[in-house]
């Protein structure tokens, strides 16, 4: 019998991390990482402290790095330790430990700047007439978006100089309650429907990212939102093998 892959998940107590922790438990041997005490077995570590990161990834095949400050409105003082320093610490330690792959939770905010109106993104701007592609120039809408581009570029750098495999998923909106209609009738309704990523599709994304053999890959991570979607999923489907099962379309 083939041994299960050893997969580490940072931020395993977050929204996406919690879904992966449950869904992937039977497929992989999971090692979970949290900042705070939780009601399941985890390694507690402040990832912005290199001394606390030393040795925690030994024996892993893949690190799924989710832990971050995830608010697009977060100030630099919170982004720097959580999204810049911690990401460098995690990647460098994964390489030192001989980990084969890093799967990085990036964000759709790396391209929202194309839609900025009145200092905020408007994903349903009528002047936008085409879907954006992975080959388009990045245009972050916030320091948070900039920090995730840093992670993507850091992964590209380490894939070249250290030979580690790297996959970045530009995640859309994955609501805790898995319903694209949560904000219907509100200002952000069409914006969020454009970014919707169901839990089922989210889990599929991470499965493919863990299993694919690639040097470096960036992919969009949204469901097949035909009525509202703004990202062209063609390249993601081809390179990652993703087959969306859900969408935010109205009946």
C-alpha positions in Angstrom: 0.0 0.0 0.0 1.3 3.5 -0.9 1.9 5.6 2.1 -0.3 8.7 2.4 1.2 12.0 1.6 2.2 14.1 4.6 0.4 17.5 4.2 0.8 20.5 6.5 -1.9 23.1 6.6 -1.2 26.5 8.2 -4.2 28.5 9.4 -6.2 25.2 9.7 -8.7 26.9 12.0 -9.8 29.5 9.4 -12.8 29.2 7.0 -10.9 27.4 4.2 -8.6 25.6 6.5 -11.5 24.1 8.5 -13.1 22.8 5.2 -9.8 21.3 4.1 -9.1 19.8 7.5 -12.3 17.8 7.4 -12.4 17.0 3.7 -8.8 15.8 3.3 -8.4 13.9 6.5 -9.0 10.5 5.0 -6.8 11.1 1.9 -3.7 12.5 3.6 -1.9 12.4 6.8 -2.5 16.0 8.0 -0.3 18.1 10.2 -2.2 21.2 11.3 -0.8 24.6 12.4 -2.6 27.4 14.3 -1.7 30.5 16.1 -4.1 29.9 18.9 -5.3 27.0 21.0 -7.9 24.9 19.2 -10.1 21.9 20.1 -8.1 19.5 17.9 -4.4 18.5 17.7 -2.3 21.2 16.2 1.1 22.8 16.3 0.9 26.3 17.8 3.3 28.7 16.2 3.6 32.4 15.4 4.7 32.1 11.9 6.2 35.6 11.9 8.8 34.4 14.4 11.5 32.4 12.7 12.4 30.6 15.9 8.9 29.2 16.2 8.9 28.0 12.6 12.2 26.0 12.8 11.6 22.3 12.4 7.8 22.4 12.2 7.7 21.1 8.6 10.2 18.3 8.9 8.9 15.1 7.1 6.1 16.9 5.1 5.6 16.4 1.4 3.6 19.6 0.9 2.8 22.7 2.9 -0.6 24.4 2.2 -0.1 28.0 3.4 -3.4 29.6 4.3 -2.5 31.6 7.5 -2.6 35.3 6.9 -4.3 38.6 7.6 -7.1 38.2 5.2 -8.8 41.6 5.3 -8.4 43.8 2.2 -8.7 46.8 4.6 -6.0 45.7 7.0 -3.2 48.2 7.6 0.4 47.7 6.8 1.2 47.1 10.5 -0.9 43.9 10.3 0.0 42.9 6.8 3.8 43.0 7.3 4.2 40.4 10.0 1.3 38.1 8.9 1.5 38.2 5.1 5.1 39.2 4.3 7.4 38.0 7.1 5.4 34.9 7.9 5.2 33.9 4.3 9.0 34.2 3.9 9.5 32.2 7.1 7.1 29.4 6.0 8.6 29.2 2.5 12.2 29.2 3.6 11.6 26.6 6.3 9.7 24.4 3.9 12.7 24.4 1.6 15.1 23.8 4.5 12.9 20.8 5.5 13.0 19.3 2.0 9.3 19.8 1.4 8.4 19.0 -2.3 5.6 21.6 -2.8 4.0 24.7 -1.4 0.4 25.5 -2.2 -0.3 29.1 -1.5 -3.6 30.8 -0.8 -3.4 33.9 -3.0 -6.4 36.2 -3.7 -8.6 37.7 -6.4 -7.5 41.1 -5.0 -4.3 40.8 -7.0 -6.3 42.1 -10.1 -9.1 44.1 -8.6 -7.3 47.3 -9.3 -8.5 47.2 -12.9 -12.0 47.8 -11.5 -11.2 50.6 -9.0 -13.8 53.3 -8.9 -14.0 55.8 -6.1 -11.2 54.0 -4.3 -12.9 50.6 -4.2 -13.3 47.8 -6.7 -16.5 47.6 -8.7 -16.6 44.2 -10.4 -19.7 44.9 -12.4 -18.5 48.1 -14.0 -20.3 48.2 -17.4 -17.1 49.5 -19.0 -15.5 46.1 -18.4 -16.5 44.0 -21.3 -14.2 41.0 -21.1 -13.0 38.4 -18.6 -9.5 38.8 -17.2 -6.9 36.2 -17.9 -3.9 34.9 -15.8 -1.6 36.5 -18.4 -3.0 40.0 -17.7 -0.8 42.3 -15.7 -1.5 42.2 -12.0 -3.1 45.2 -10.5 -3.8 44.9 -6.7 -6.5 46.9 -5.1 -4.9 47.1 -1.6 -1.8 46.5 0.5 -3.4 43.1 1.1 -3.4 42.4 -2.6 0.2 43.5 -2.9 1.1 41.1 -0.1 -0.4 38.2 -1.9 1.5 39.1 -5.1 4.6 39.1 -2.9 3.8 35.5 -2.0 3.3 34.5 -5.6 6.6 36.1 -6.6 8.4 34.6 -3.7 7.1 31.2 -4.8 8.4 31.9 -8.3 11.8 32.8 -7.0 12.1 29.7 -4.8 10.8 27.4 -7.6 13.8 28.6 -9.6 16.5 28.8 -7.1 15.5 25.9 -4.8 13.5 23.6 -7.1 10.4 23.5 -4.9 7.1 23.1 -6.7 4.7 26.0 -6.2 1.0 26.5 -6.8 -0.8 29.8 -6.0 -4.6 29.8 -6.0 -6.2 33.2 -6.4 -9.2 32.5 -4.3 -12.5 34.3 -4.8 -15.3 34.5 -2.1 -15.9 31.4 -0.1 -18.7 32.2 2.4 -18.8 30.4 5.7 -22.5 29.6 4.9 -22.1 28.1 1.4 -24.8 30.2 -0.4 -24.1 32.7 -3.2 -27.3 34.5 -2.4 -26.3 35.5 1.1 -26.0 39.2 0.1 -28.8 39.4 -2.5 -30.4 42.8 -2.5 -27.4 44.5 -1.0 -24.8 46.7 -2.7 -22.2 43.9 -2.9 -24.6 41.3 -4.4 -23.2 41.1 -8.0 -19.6 41.7 -6.8 -19.8 38.6 -4.5 -21.6 36.5 -7.1 -18.7 37.3 -9.5 -16.2 35.8 -7.0 -18.2 32.9 -5.5 -16.3 29.8 -4.8 -18.3 26.9 -3.3 -16.8 24.8 -0.6 -17.0 21.8 -2.9 -15.1 23.5 -5.7 -12.6 25.0 -3.1 -11.8 21.5 -1.8 -11.4 20.3 -5.4 -8.9 23.1 -6.1 -6.7 22.2 -3.3 -6.8 18.5 -4.1 -5.6 19.2 -7.6 -3.0 21.7 -6.4 -1.5 19.1 -4.0 -1.4 16.4 -6.6 -0.3 18.2 -9.8 3.3 17.9 -10.9 4.4 21.5 -11.9 7.3 23.8 -11.3 5.2 27.0 -10.9 1.5 27.6 -11.5 -1.0 30.4 -10.7 -4.7 29.6 -11.0 -8.0 31.4 -10.4 -10.1 29.7 -7.8 -13.8 30.5 -8.3 -16.8 28.5 -9.3 -18.2 28.5 -12.8 -20.0 31.8 -12.4 -21.4 32.3 -15.9 -23.7 35.2 -15.3 -21.4 37.2 -13.1 -17.9 35.8 -13.5 -15.1 38.1 -14.4 -12.2 35.6 -14.5 -11.4 33.4 -17.5 -11.1 29.9 -16.1 -9.8 28.3 -19.4 -6.2 28.2 -18.5 -6.9 27.1 -14.9 -9.1 24.2 -16.2 -6.4 23.1 -18.7 -3.4 23.3 -16.4 -4.9 22.3 -13.1 -7.5 19.8 -14.3 -10.2 21.7 -12.4 -13.8 20.9 -13.3 -16.2 23.3 -11.5 -19.3 21.7 -10.0 -21.1 24.8 -8.8 -21.9 28.4 -9.8 -23.5 31.6 -8.5 -26.0 31.9 -11.5 -29.6 32.7 -10.8 -32.1 30.0 -11.7 
